[in-house]
Structures are given as structure tokens and as C-alpha cells.
Amino acid sequence: RLHSFRFAFRGILLMVKTQHNFWVHLVLASLTIIAGFFFHIRLAEWIMVIFAIGMVLSAETFNSAIEQLTDLVSPEIHPTAGRVKDIAAGAVLLSAIAAALIGLLIFVPKIMAIL
């Protein structure tokens, strides 16, 4: 069972080392966490922020796995392979939009209150 965690952490490390978009999401997640501490967000807001971050990072990870698997089984350009990759990328975009909306709903009122 410990090996399962080792494999999982290896996968996360691969994402960090090889996927630029994962880094972008990590930077945005870090800024959001810093903003959460700065604005003293409530527990319910923290739950939403953590869920949104996990959702986006998970979607990006699944997207990368799907892309690599698609490249393995279809190394040549194929319309179906392209659609599979587009659909996976669309899932990342949907999760990022949802996360951005959560962030706006939480942080815009707090920013407006100090202006």
C-alpha cells in the first residue's frame, strides 16, 4: 500500500517537472491561498477555495494523463485522438472557470470593502 502513495507522489512530481500549465495553476493556487490568509476568509470559504484548487489541479493531471495515453496509442495524427485531447482540455477549462467564479465571489466583496 505504501507503494501506491509512492507512485502517486511520483505522478505529482512528474506534473510539477514537466507540465507548464500545472505550474501556472500552482502559482494561481498559491496566490489564492495567500489572499485567503490576507482577507481572513471564513471556514466555508476555505472549503470552497481548497475544493476549487483540488478540482483544477486534478483536471489538469487527468488531462495530461489522457494526452500521454492518447499519444501512446495513436502516435500519428488522427481526428479521434485530437477530439479526445480537446475534450480533456475542455474539462480543465470548465474547472478553471468554476474556480475563477468561486474566487471572484469570495474575494471581490472583500476587495471592494477595503477600497
BELLINCOR-V426059 format. One record per residue. N is the residue number from 1. RES is the residue in three letters. PHI is phi in whole degrees, 0 to 359 (999 if undefined). BURIAL is I if it has 9 or more other C-alpha atoms within 8 Angstrom, else O. D_FIRST is the distance of its C-alpha to the first C-alpha in Angstrom with 1 decimal. Layout:
N,RES,PHI,BURIAL,D_FIRST
N,RES,PHI,BURIAL,D_FIRST
This chain:
1,ARG,999,O,0.0
2,LEU,298,O,3.8
3,HIS,298,O,5.2
4,SER,300,O,5.2
5,PHE,294,O,7.1
6,ARG,299,O,9.0
7,PHE,296,O,10.1
8,ALA,296,O,11.1
9,PHE,293,O,13.0
10,ARG,297,O,14.5
11,GLY,296,O,15.8
12,ILE,296,O,17.3
13,LEU,298,O,18.9
14,LEU,300,I,20.3
15,MET,299,I,21.9
16,VAL,297,I,23.4
17,LYS,283,O,24.7
18,THR,241,O,26.1
19,GLN,247,I,27.0
20,HIS,301,O,30.2
21,ASN,297,O,30.0
22,PHE,297,I,26.6
23,TRP,297,I,28.5
24,VAL,301,O,31.3
25,HIS,295,I,29.2
26,LEU,296,I,27.5
27,VAL,296,O,31.1
28,LEU,297,O,32.3
29,ALA,297,I,29.4
30,SER,297,O,30.2
31,LEU,296,O,33.8
32,THR,294,I,33.1
33,ILE,295,I,31.2
34,ILE,300,O,34.0
35,ALA,298,O,36.5
36,GLY,300,I,34.7
37,PHE,291,O,35.1
38,PHE,299,O,38.7
39,PHE,268,O,39.7
40,HIS,51,O,37.9
41,ILE,293,O,36.5
42,ARG,284,O,35.7
43,LEU,303,O,32.3
44,ALA,299,O,32.7
45,GLU,290,I,33.5
46,TRP,300,I,30.4
47,ILE,300,O,28.3
48,MET,295,I,30.1
49,VAL,296,I,29.8
50,ILE,296,O,26.0
51,PHE,298,O,25.6
52,ALA,297,I,27.9
53,ILE,298,I,26.3
54,GLY,299,O,22.8
55,MET,296,I,24.6
56,VAL,291,I,26.4
57,LEU,296,I,23.5
58,SER,294,O,21.4
59,ALA,299,I,24.4
60,GLU,296,I,25.1
61,THR,293,I,21.6
62,PHE,300,I,21.9
63,ASN,301,I,25.4
64,SER,296,I,24.5
65,ALA,296,O,21.9
66,ILE,296,I,24.6
67,GLU,299,I,27.2
68,GLN,293,O,25.4
69,LEU,295,O,24.6
70,THR,297,I,28.3
71,ASP,297,I,29.6
72,LEU,292,O,27.7
73,VAL,276,O,29.1
74,SER,220,I,32.4
75,PRO,295,O,33.4
76,GLU,275,O,37.0
77,ILE,291,O,38.3
78,HIS,217,O,38.1
79,PRO,302,O,39.2
80,THR,294,O,36.2
81,ALA,299,I,33.8
82,GLY,297,I,35.7
83,ARG,294,O,35.6
84,VAL,302,I,31.8
85,LYS,295,I,31.5
86,ASP,297,O,34.2
87,ILE,296,O,32.5
88,ALA,297,I,29.2
89,ALA,295,I,31.3
90,GLY,298,O,33.1
91,ALA,297,I,30.0
92,VAL,296,I,29.5
93,LEU,299,O,33.2
94,LEU,300,O,33.1
95,SER,292,I,30.2
96,ALA,292,I,32.1
97,ILE,296,O,35.3
98,ALA,299,I,33.8
99,ALA,296,I,32.3
100,ALA,297,O,35.7
101,LEU,296,O,37.5
102,ILE,300,I,35.3
103,GLY,300,I,36.0
104,LEU,297,O,39.7
105,LEU,297,O,39.9
106,ILE,278,I,38.4
107,PHE,265,O,40.1
108,VAL,300,I,43.4
109,PRO,300,O,45.0
110,LYS,289,I,43.9
111,ILE,293,O,45.4
112,MET,297,O,48.5
113,ALA,292,O,48.9
114,ILE,263,O,49.3
115,LEU,273,O,51.7
